[in-house]
Amino acid sequence: SAMLDADEIEGLIKSIKMIQEKILITNPTTYTEVYYRSRSGFEAGCFYSKGSWACYLKLEQFDNKSYVWMKPEDLNNLYTILEEAKPKM
C-alpha cells in the first residue's frame, strides 16, 4: 500500500491528465520517462522504450518489487478513482 497526503491528490490528478493528454500521444526518439512522486515516495508515471509507452505505479520508493505495471488506458481508471476520492478528503 502507499500513502498520499490529501494535499497531494490534486497534483497526482493533474500529472495523470498531463500524461494522458500530452505525453502518451508522443513518440520520442530516445528513452523518455515522466512521473509524479509524492513526499512519501509513491510514484505514478510512464516511460517510452523500444517503441511503446509503459505505465506504472511504484508503491515504495526504495523497493523495486513494489511496481504495479499498467497499460496506458488503465490511467483512465486511476484518474476516475482519484476524482471520486478528492471530495471525500
C-alpha positions as CSV (number, residue, x, y, z in Angstrom):
1,S,0.0,0.0,0.0
2,A,1.0,3.6,-0.4
3,M,0.0,6.8,1.3
4,L,-0.7,10.2,-0.2
5,D,-1.4,13.3,1.8
6,A,-4.7,15.0,1.0
7,D,-2.8,18.0,-0.5
8,E,-1.0,15.7,-2.9
9,I,-4.1,14.3,-4.6
10,E,-4.6,17.3,-6.9
11,G,-1.0,17.2,-8.1
12,L,-1.3,13.5,-8.9
13,I,-4.6,14.1,-10.8
14,K,-3.0,16.9,-12.8
15,S,0.0,14.7,-13.6
16,I,-2.1,11.8,-14.8
17,K,-4.1,14.2,-17.0
18,M,-0.9,15.7,-18.5
19,I,0.5,12.2,-19.1
20,Q,-2.7,11.2,-20.9
21,E,-3.2,14.3,-23.0
22,K,0.4,15.4,-23.8
23,I,2.8,12.6,-23.2
24,L,1.3,9.3,-24.3
25,I,0.5,10.8,-27.7
26,T,4.2,11.4,-28.5
27,N,6.7,9.0,-30.0
28,P,10.1,10.1,-28.6
29,T,13.3,9.1,-30.4
30,T,15.1,8.2,-27.2
31,Y,14.2,6.7,-23.8
32,T,11.8,9.1,-22.0
33,E,10.3,8.9,-18.5
34,V,7.7,11.1,-16.9
35,Y,6.4,10.6,-13.3
36,Y,4.8,12.1,-10.3
37,R,6.4,11.4,-6.9
38,S,4.8,12.1,-3.6
39,R,6.6,13.1,-0.5
40,S,6.4,9.6,0.8
41,G,8.0,8.2,-2.4
42,F,4.9,6.9,-4.1
43,E,5.3,7.2,-7.9
44,A,2.9,7.2,-10.8
45,G,4.4,7.5,-14.3
46,C,5.3,6.2,-17.6
47,F,8.3,5.6,-19.8
48,Y,8.9,5.2,-23.6
49,S,11.2,2.5,-24.6
50,K,11.5,0.2,-27.6
51,G,8.7,1.9,-29.5
52,S,6.0,1.9,-26.9
53,W,4.8,3.5,-23.6
54,A,4.6,1.6,-20.3
55,C,2.8,3.0,-17.3
56,Y,3.4,2.1,-13.7
57,L,2.7,2.8,-10.0
58,K,5.6,2.4,-7.6
59,L,4.3,2.0,-4.1
60,E,7.6,2.1,-2.1
61,Q,10.4,4.5,-3.1
62,F,13.3,2.1,-2.3
63,D,11.6,-1.2,-3.2
64,N,11.9,-2.3,-6.8
65,K,9.5,-5.1,-6.1
66,S,6.7,-2.6,-5.4
67,Y,5.9,-1.8,-9.1
68,V,2.4,-2.2,-10.4
69,W,2.5,-2.3,-14.2
70,M,-0.4,-0.7,-16.1
71,K,-1.5,-0.3,-19.6
72,P,-1.8,3.4,-20.7
73,E,-5.6,3.0,-20.8
74,D,-5.5,1.9,-17.1
75,L,-4.7,5.5,-16.3
76,N,-8.3,6.4,-17.0
77,N,-9.5,4.1,-14.2
78,L,-6.9,5.6,-11.8
79,Y,-7.9,9.1,-12.8
80,T,-11.6,8.4,-12.1
81,I,-10.9,6.8,-8.7
82,L,-8.8,9.9,-7.7
83,E,-11.5,12.3,-8.9
84,E,-14.1,10.4,-6.9
85,A,-11.9,10.3,-3.8
86,K,-10.9,14.0,-3.9
87,P,-14.2,15.5,-2.4
88,K,-14.1,12.9,0.4
89,M,-10.7,14.0,1.6
